[in-house]
Amino acid sequence: MPLRRSTVRGREFGDAIRALLRAAGLTNRAAAELLGWQEAKVSELVNGKEGVSDVDLAKLLGLLRTPPDEFDHLMALHHETHIRDWLQPAGSGSPDRARTLREHEGIASDITGWSMNVVHGLLQVPDYTLHLANAAVNVHDVSAVVRTRTERQQSVLDGHRAITIFMHEQALRLQVGGVLVMAEQFHHLLRLSVRPYLTIRLIPSAFGPHAGLAGDFDLLKFKKIPPLVYLESHGANVFLEDQPSVDLYENVVKSLGRAALDEAQTRKLITEIIGEEARDDQVAQE
């Protein structure tokens, strides 16, 4: 089956309209009848097709009692659903910066993540996330960050997709929250590492320079739509869909795979770090 040519923006727009219809207990046909439209008009809106006016979209969103923030978000997306690649600035007004990533992780068949300096978000324990959020300069609701990350983990780590996480050894060496938090995090990684759908691989510090030095990313693949790459910074979330960019990151993943320890070696290194941390703590207490 050929890939359906869609965009991140278009999927988010269409999924949001469908969710509003479900919440209102309406089908496309029922909504069209209430508005005096042909059913095809609602279908065009759901599919993000161009040619439907802002006025008509506003009528449908009004019928569905759309909350103000969601109304503004969908009105802004309406004429951009065909545009590939999406830069989401931190100051864009979006009430939920993790929304687009969360929605696409939910439909992904394969996720590959790379984290250089901290434990990857899908693998963090809540206390680790809490201390990272407290250290960030752009987080205004720490509890919301922890809650959102925990919900993402529960949704993604459900065995319905293959997940490979690459991390650098220094991500485990950085002290986040103290000895007890790090001990909990290390043991959590070991427990996760035996799940059949999840692969965790570390690049040892001794390896030297590697292809991941440019920064963290996630590569998401799907069964019926093209893959995409997700990047995150203080200033923006970025979704790359153009083929040259995706190809570049697929090559980075291949290079990380050549540099990283295998799963057994990774578990051995984590265990060694746990032993080192325990010895250092004992020395400190003495």
N, C-alpha and C positions, 0 to 999 in steps of 0.2 A: 504494500500500500504506500503511495507517495506521501511525503511529508506535507501536512497541511500548512500552508504559508500563513502564519499568524505572527503577531508581535506580542511582546510583554505587555505593552499598553493595551492592546486590543483584548487580550485575555483577561486582564484585570477589569476592564470596562464591562465586558460581557458577563463575566462571573458575578460582578457586583449587581448588575441588573437582574440576573437570574436569582440571586440570593434575595433581592428585594421582592421579586414576584413570589417566591416561595414563602417569605415571611408574611406577605399579604394574603396568602392562600389563593393566588390567582394564576391561571395559565395564560399563555400568550393570547389565546383567543378571548378569554374572559376580559383581560385588560383592554384588548382592542375594542370589544363591544361596549365597554363602559366609556371609552373615549370616542366612539363613533368612527373607528378606523377599520381598515382591512387588517387581518391577522398578520399579513406579510410585513406591515409597517413596524409592528412590535418586534418581529423576527429580525428585521434589518437593524433595529436599535441594539438588540441583544448581540448581534454579530458584529457590531461596530462599523456597519457600512456607512460610507459617506453619502450625503444627499438628504439626510434627515435633519431638519432644522433644529436650532437650539430651542425654539419655542415648543416644538413637539416633544423634545426630550424633557423640557421643564414640565410639560403637562403630565407625562408619564411618571416622572419622579414625584410630582405633587400627588398624583393618584396613589402612589405607593407609600406616601407619608415618609419620605426620605429625610433622615436627620440632616440638619444644616451643613455639618462638616462633610458628610458624604455627598450631599447635593453639590456643593462647591467643587469637590474632587472630581465627580463624574462630568460636570459641565466643562471643567478644564480639560479633561481627557478626550472629550467628544470628538474634536477635530484632529486629534493626534494619534488615533488608534492604528494608523497605517505606518507610523514612523518607527524605524528600527533603532535600537540602542536608546537607552533611557538614563539620563543623568537626573538624579533626584537630590537637589540641594537641601542641606539641613534646614535652611530657612524658607523652604517652599510652602510651608503651611500645612503639610500633610500631618495628620494627628498620629499616624502610626508608621514610623520609618521602616519597621520590619515587615509590614503587610505584604508587599510584593514578593519578597524573598520567601516568606512563610507559605504563601499560596503556591508558588512554583516548586518549593521543596515537597509540598504535599502531593504533587502529580508527577514528580520526577521518578524515573526508573533506576537512575544511577547518579550518585553524588560523589564527587572527588573534592576534598578540601585540603588546603595547605595553610599552615599557620607557623610563622617564624619565631615569634617572641613569647607567645602565651599559649596555653592549652586551647585547642579549637573549641569554639562555642558549643558545638553539639556534644562535646565530651566533658564539659565543665560541671562540677558539683555546685549547688547554689551558693555556698559560702565563698567559693572562689570567684564566681560571677559577681557577688556582692562587693568584694574588695576591689575588683577591677572597675566596677561602676562607680564606686566611691572615689577612685583615682582619676576618673575621666573628667574633662572640663566641659563637656556638652551634655551631661546627663542631669536632668532636673528631677526625675522620679526614679530613684534607685530601685525601689521595690517593684516598680513596673518592669524594669529591665530584667530583674531576676525572674519575675513571673512569666514574662514573654519568652525568655530563653528556655525556661523549664517546659513550657507548653510546646515550644518548637521541638525540643528533644523528645517529648512523649509522642509527638505526631510523626517525626521522621524516623526515630529508632524503633520502629514497629515490625521490622522484618519484611516489609513489602517492597524494599528497594535495596540495591547493593550500595554500600558506602565504604569509601576508602579515605582515610584521613592520614595525610603526611604532616609531621611536625618536626621541627628541629630540636635537638637535644637541649638547647638553651631555653626552649619554652618550658621545660621541666626544671631547669636550674633556677629560673627566676622565682624568688620567694614572693608569694602572693598570700597575704593573710596569716603568715606564720607557720610554725611547725605542724600544728594540728590540722590546719586547713590543707597543707601540702600533703600530709600523710593520707588524709581522706581522699584527696584528688588522685594520688598515685594508686591507691588500692581500687578506686573506681575505674581507672584506666585498665587495670589488670582484669577486673570483672568484665568490663566491656569487651576486652580483647578476645574473649573466647566465644563471643556471639558469631554464628556462622555467616551472617550477612554483613558483618562489620570487620574491616581490616584497618589496623593501626600500625603505621610504620614510622620509625624515627630516622632522621639523618644525624649521624654522630658529629660532634664538633670537630673531631679529628679529620673528617672528610675534607674540610676546607671550603673554598668557594663553590657555589652550586647555582642551579637555575632558578631557585626560589628567592634569590636576594632582592628582587624588584618589589616584593610585597605579597601579602596574603590574598587568596582568592578562593572561590568555589566554582567548580565546573559542574553544571547540571545537565543531564541528558534525559530525554523523554522517548516514549514509544512512537508518538505520532506528530511531534513538532520538533523543530530544529533545536540543537543544544544552545545553551547560553552560559556566559561567565558573569559571576557576581563579584564586585569589588566594593570595599567599604572604607571610608575615611572619616575624619572629624567633619569635613565639609559636605560630604555627599555620599549617597549610595549610587553605584553605577551598574547597569545591566548591559552587557555587550552581546549583540546578536549577529553582527556581520561575520561572515564566514572567515575572512582573514584573521580577525581577532580571536575567534574560537579556535582556529587551526593553530595559532601561536601558543595559546594556553594548553592545547592538547600536547604540543611538543614539550612544553615545560613539564607537564605531568609525566611524560615518558622519561624525561631526564631525571626527575625526582625519583622515579621508580628504579632507575639504574643506580642512584646514589644512596638510597635508603636501605637500612637493615631490613631483613625479612621479618615476618611476624614473630617467630621464635626468638630471634636475636633482639627484637624490640622489647619483648617481655623480659628477657634477661637483663637488658640495660635498665629498664624501669625498676626491676628488683634490686639491681646493684645501687641505684640512686636511693632507693628506700633504705638500704643498709647504711649507706654513707650518711644520710640525713639522721638516722637513729644514732650512729656513732658520734656525730657532731653534737647532737642534742645532749647525749650523755656526758661528753667532755665539758660542754657549757655548764651543765648542772654541777659537775664536780668542781 
